[in-house]
């Protein structure tokens, strides 16, 4: 049976994708869990119906899926105090149940948060509670009239096993003046501080990054996650220009920004995946007094070993990269996105090696790698593990690849980190 929104989209020439849901989704986490097709969590948006407390007038606002309404900003923008509409008002304004509201079916004015307007793709409600809708952000204006609103600071309250956290989204400038998108999850009370970093072509909302951040949150840590420049996240830059140097410098710059915040404390804990793992390990080598413990996961141990792994995995593809100057691949984390990476990335990566400075890693170190990791294989992790001078542990997750996506593997990551964090307190 065809959905009402499909007629509108075809009439307006909008290309779209319908995504079946195995259960009614009320939250961003529900959408990720119930989606029957692969989706990018960073694309998830929601349309919320608000009503004026005095006028009773209903309006709609589209936000990123993990954002909350800033009611102070809403009052300033709409000219009166606003409240979340009840179920009856949502149906009247949209013809849909809460959670399924579709921007193309609205009967009230629509405001779109600037973060949504600046994104490339929107994944939102379709009007049907068991179907999601995905389309290019630029196509929203083909069928809907809306205004863009700026919410300078989005604040939400998160609960993790009884631990309260205030979640804020920040925009930070790196040393080159580029925008870095940062999420800070502040624990109250705060037991410690942790920085968690994604790998090459990753982003701060990836499931394994979120799993690690949540493990710290459950232990009462405030957690900082960010998108490196030249990644697939919300920060500036193009993936084709990604280098280890820019990833590492962005990490240093985020820590530098954090050091001026009232929640900052030293020493802190760091965790990172793949190139992010190499970044946090190198930071710990360079600034050992600042780092309480470090967890480089599926870590790139050295540029030389990394090249060796590439050649062993697919020699022909590596030679083609060198010959053409480009490595072309499809993103698994962001379906439909083609990644193009310059050969200069390899020249930059070859400058770095964790092994000569590993004697500086005197703090507790946790290494985790997938049994079937062909990018940073277990044998490379064992080389690093063998030269670590202090307290250390290493885990090989059975059947896991380089990037952890399967729920079983993510659960194992959570268990390992929970135990390890408890041991360093």
C-alpha positions in Angstrom: 0.0 0.0 0.0 1.4 3.3 -1.1 2.0 6.1 1.5 0.4 9.5 1.2 3.8 11.2 1.2 4.9 9.2 -1.9 2.4 11.0 -4.1 3.7 14.4 -2.9 7.4 13.4 -3.4 6.8 12.1 -6.9 4.8 15.2 -7.9 7.7 17.4 -6.7 10.4 15.3 -8.3 12.0 14.3 -5.0 14.1 11.1 -4.9 13.5 9.2 -1.7 14.0 5.9 0.1 11.5 4.2 2.4 13.0 2.3 5.3 10.9 -0.3 7.1 10.9 -0.5 10.9 10.4 -3.7 12.8 8.6 -1.8 15.6 7.2 1.7 16.3 10.2 4.0 17.0 9.9 6.8 19.5 13.5 7.7 19.9 16.7 7.9 17.8 17.9 4.7 19.5 14.7 3.0 18.5 15.2 4.0 14.8 18.7 2.6 14.8 17.6 -0.6 16.5 14.4 -1.3 14.4 15.5 -0.1 11.0 15.4 -3.0 8.5 18.0 -1.4 6.2 21.4 0.1 7.0 21.1 3.8 7.9 23.5 6.5 9.1 22.6 7.6 12.6 23.9 11.1 11.8 21.1 11.6 9.2 18.3 10.9 11.7 16.0 13.9 12.3 12.7 14.4 14.1 9.9 16.8 13.6 8.4 18.0 16.9 5.1 19.8 17.3 5.1 22.7 19.8 2.2 24.9 21.0 2.2 28.4 22.4 1.2 28.3 26.1 -0.7 31.6 25.6 -1.9 31.5 22.1 -2.3 27.8 21.7 -0.9 28.1 18.2 0.9 25.0 16.9 4.2 25.1 15.0 6.7 22.4 14.0 10.4 22.3 14.4 12.8 19.8 12.8 15.9 18.9 14.8 18.7 16.4 14.6 17.6 13.1 16.2 19.6 13.4 19.4 18.9 17.1 20.0 16.3 18.5 22.4 14.2 21.6 22.2 15.9 24.6 23.9 12.8 26.2 25.3 14.5 29.5 26.1 15.6 29.8 22.5 12.1 28.7 21.4 10.5 31.5 23.5 12.8 34.0 21.9 12.1 32.8 18.4 8.4 32.3 18.6 7.6 35.2 20.9 6.0 33.2 23.7 6.6 30.3 26.0 6.3 27.0 24.1 5.4 23.5 25.2 5.4 20.1 23.6 2.0 19.4 22.0 -0.1 16.5 23.3 -1.0 13.5 21.2 -4.3 15.0 19.9 -2.6 18.3 18.9 0.2 16.3 17.1 -2.4 14.4 15.1 -4.3 17.6 14.3 -1.1 19.4 13.1 0.5 16.5 11.2 -2.1 13.7 10.7 0.4 11.4 12.4 1.3 9.9 15.7 4.2 11.3 17.6 7.4 9.8 16.3 6.1 9.4 12.8 5.5 13.1 11.9 6.5 13.8 8.3 7.6 17.3 7.3 5.9 17.0 3.9 2.5 16.3 5.5 2.4 19.2 8.0 -0.6 21.5 8.4 1.3 24.0 10.5 4.4 26.3 9.8 7.8 24.5 9.9 11.1 25.7 11.3 14.3 23.8 10.6 17.2 23.9 12.9 20.4 25.1 11.1 22.2 21.8 11.9 19.6 20.0 9.9 19.6 22.5 7.0 23.4 22.1 6.8 23.3 18.3 6.5 23.3 16.4 3.3 20.7 13.8 4.0 17.5 13.7 6.2 16.1 10.4 7.7 12.8 11.2 9.3 9.2 10.1 9.8 7.0 9.3 6.8 3.6 9.6 8.4 3.5 5.8 8.9 4.8 4.6 12.3 6.5 1.5 10.7 8.2 3.3 7.9 11.1 5.9 7.8 11.8 8.3 5.0 15.2 9.4 3.6 15.9 12.1 1.1 18.4 14.8 0.3 18.2 17.9 2.5 18.2 20.2 -0.5 14.9 18.6 -1.7 13.0 19.6 1.4 12.5 23.1 -0.1 10.9 21.6 -3.3 7.7 20.6 -1.4 7.8 22.6 1.9 8.1 26.2 2.8 10.1 26.6 6.0 12.4 29.0 7.9 15.8 28.1 9.3 16.4 28.7 13.0 19.7 28.7 14.8 19.9 26.9 18.2 23.3 28.0 19.4 23.6 25.4 22.2 21.5 22.3 22.5 21.2 20.8 26.0 19.7 17.6 27.0 19.6 15.4 30.1 20.7 11.8 29.7 20.3 9.0 32.2 22.7 6.0 32.3 22.1 3.4 35.0 21.1 6.1 37.5 23.9 8.5 36.4 22.8 11.9 35.3 24.6 13.6 32.4 24.1 17.0 30.7 24.8 16.7 27.0 25.9 19.8 25.1 26.9 20.3 21.5 29.7 22.7 20.8 31.5 24.2 17.8 35.3 24.5 18.3 37.8 26.0 15.9 41.1 24.1 15.3 44.5 25.7 14.7 43.6 26.1 11.0 40.3 27.9 11.8 38.2 24.9 10.8 35.0 24.0 12.6 35.1 20.9 14.8 31.8 19.4 16.0 32.0 18.3 19.6 29.7 16.5 22.0 30.3 16.9 25.7 28.4 14.6 28.1 28.9 16.0 31.6 28.4 13.7 34.5 27.0 15.0 37.7 28.8 14.3 40.0 31.9 14.0 37.8 34.3 11.2 38.8 36.7 11.7 35.9 37.1 12.9 32.3 37.5 10.9 29.1 38.1 11.7 25.4 36.8 9.2 22.8 37.9 9.5 19.2 36.7 7.8 16.0 38.9 6.3 13.2 39.6 7.2 9.6 36.3 7.9 7.8 34.4 7.6 11.0 32.3 10.0 13.1 31.4 10.5 16.7 28.0 8.8 16.6 29.3 5.4 15.3 28.0 2.5 17.5 31.4 1.4 18.8 32.3 5.0 19.6 29.0 5.5 21.5 29.4 2.2 23.3 32.8 3.2 24.6 31.5 6.7 25.6 28.5 5.0 27.4 30.9 2.8 29.4 32.7 5.8 30.8 29.3 7.6 31.4 28.1 4.7 33.5 31.2 5.0 35.7 30.5 8.7 36.3 32.9 10.2 33.8 32.3 13.2 31.7 33.0 12.3 28.1 34.1 14.4 25.1 33.6 13.0 21.5 34.2 15.0 18.3 34.4 14.7 14.6 37.9 15.2 13.2 38.2 17.4 10.2 38.3 15.6 6.8 36.1 12.8 8.2 32.5 11.8 7.5 31.1 13.7 10.4 29.9 17.2 10.9 33.3 19.0 11.1 34.8 21.0 8.2 37.0 19.5 5.5 36.9 16.8 2.8 37.6 13.1 3.4 40.0 13.0 0.5 42.3 15.3 2.4 42.4 13.2 5.6 45.8 12.5 7.2 46.9 11.2 10.5 48.5 14.6 11.1 45.2 16.4 10.9 43.5 13.8 13.1 46.2 14.1 15.8 46.3 17.9 15.6 42.5 18.0 16.0 42.7 15.9 19.1 45.3 18.2 20.6 43.2 21.2 19.8 40.1 19.7 21.3 42.0 18.9 24.5 43.3 22.5 24.5 39.8 23.9 24.2 38.6 21.6 26.9 41.3 22.8 29.3 39.6 26.2 29.5 36.2 24.7 30.5 35.0 24.4 34.1 34.6 20.6 33.9 38.1 19.9 32.8 40.3 17.8 35.0 43.7 16.1 34.8 44.8 13.4 34.5 42.1 12.2 32.1 41.5 8.9 30.2 41.6 8.6 26.4 40.2 6.0 24.0 40.2 5.8 20.2 39.6 3.5 17.4 42.0 2.7 14.5 43.6 6.1 13.5 41.9 7.6 16.5 43.6 4.9 18.6 47.0 5.9 17.2 46.1 9.6 17.9 45.3 9.0 21.6 48.3 6.7 22.0 50.6 9.3 20.5 49.1 12.0 22.7 49.8 9.8 25.7 53.4 9.3 24.6 53.8 13.1 24.2 51.9 14.2 27.3 52.1 11.2 29.8 51.5 13.5 32.8 48.1 14.4 31.4 46.9 10.9 30.7 45.6 8.6 33.5 45.0 5.6 31.2 44.7 5.0 27.5 42.7 2.6 25.3 43.9 2.5 21.7 41.3 0.1 20.1 42.2 -1.7 16.8 45.1 0.7 16.8 47.3 1.6 13.8 50.7 0.8 15.4 52.9 2.3 12.7 52.6 3.6 9.2 55.0 0.8 8.0 52.9 -2.0 9.6 49.8 -0.4 8.2 51.1 -0.4 4.7 52.1 -4.1 5.2 48.5 -4.9 6.2 47.1 -3.1 3.2 49.4 -5.1 0.9 48.5 -8.4 2.5 44.8 -7.7 2.4 44.6 -6.7 -1.3 47.9 -6.0 -3.1 46.3 -5.2 -6.4 44.1 -2.6 -4.8 47.1 -1.1 -3.0 49.1 -0.9 -6.2 46.1 0.8 -8.0 46.0 3.4 -5.2 49.7 4.1 -5.7 49.4 4.2 -9.5 46.2 6.4 -9.7 46.7 8.4 -6.6 43.3 7.5 -5.2 41.8 4.8 -3.0 38.0 4.5 -3.8 35.7 2.6 -1.6 32.1 2.6 -0.3 31.4 3.6 3.2 29.7 0.9 5.4 29.0 3.4 8.1 27.3 5.8 5.7 25.6 3.8 3.0 25.6 5.5 -0.4 28.7 7.5 0.4 31.8 6.9 -1.8 35.1 7.6 -0.1 38.0 8.8 -2.1 41.4 9.1 -0.3 44.6 10.6 -1.8 47.8 8.6 -2.0 49.4 11.5 0.0 47.6 10.0 3.0 50.1 7.0 3.0 53.1 9.4 2.7 51.8 11.2 5.8 51.0 8.0 7.7 54.5 6.6 7.1 55.9 9.4 9.2 54.4 7.9 12.4 55.3 5.0 14.6 54.2 4.3 18.2 56.9 1.8 18.9 59.9 4.1 19.5 58.0 6.1 22.1 56.1 3.2 23.7 58.3 3.4 26.8 56.4 6.6 27.7 53.1 4.6 28.0 53.6 4.0 31.7 49.9 4.5 32.5 47.4 1.6 32.3 46.9 0.6 28.6 44.0 -1.4 27.1 44.2 -3.0 23.7 41.2 -4.5 22.0 41.1 -5.9 18.4 38.8 -8.1 16.3 39.9 -11.7 15.6 39.3 -11.1 11.9 40.7 -7.6 11.7 42.8 -7.3 8.5 43.4 -3.6 8.8 45.1 -3.6 12.2 45.5 -7.4 12.7 46.0 -9.0 16.2 49.7 -9.7 15.4 50.3 -5.9 15.1 48.6 -5.3 18.4 50.8 -8.0 20.1 53.9 -6.2 18.8 52.8 -3.0 20.6 51.6 -5.0 23.7 55.1 -6.6 24.0 56.9 -3.3 24.4 54.4 -1.6 26.8 56.3 -1.1 30.1 53.4 -0.7 32.5 50.1 -2.2 33.5 48.4 -3.6 30.3 45.8 -5.9 29.0 44.8 -7.1 25.5 41.6 -8.6 24.3 40.9 -10.3 21.0 37.1 -10.4 20.2 36.1 -13.6 18.5 34.8 -13.3 15.0 35.0 -9.5 15.0 36.3 -7.4 12.0 38.2 -4.1 12.2 35.1 -2.0 12.9 32.7 -3.3 15.5 29.0 -3.2 14.3 27.5 -6.5 15.5 25.6 -6.3 18.7 27.5 -9.3 20.2 30.8 -7.5 19.6 29.5 -4.2 20.9 28.3 -5.9 24.1 31.7 -7.5 24.5 33.4 -4.0 24.1 31.0 -2.6 26.7 31.9 -5.5 29.1 35.6 -5.1 28.6 35.6 -1.3 29.1 33.3 -1.5 32.1 35.8 -3.9 33.8 38.8 -1.9 32.8 37.5 1.5 33.8 36.6 0.0 37.2 40.2 -1.2 37.6 41.8 2.2 36.9 39.6 4.2 39.4 
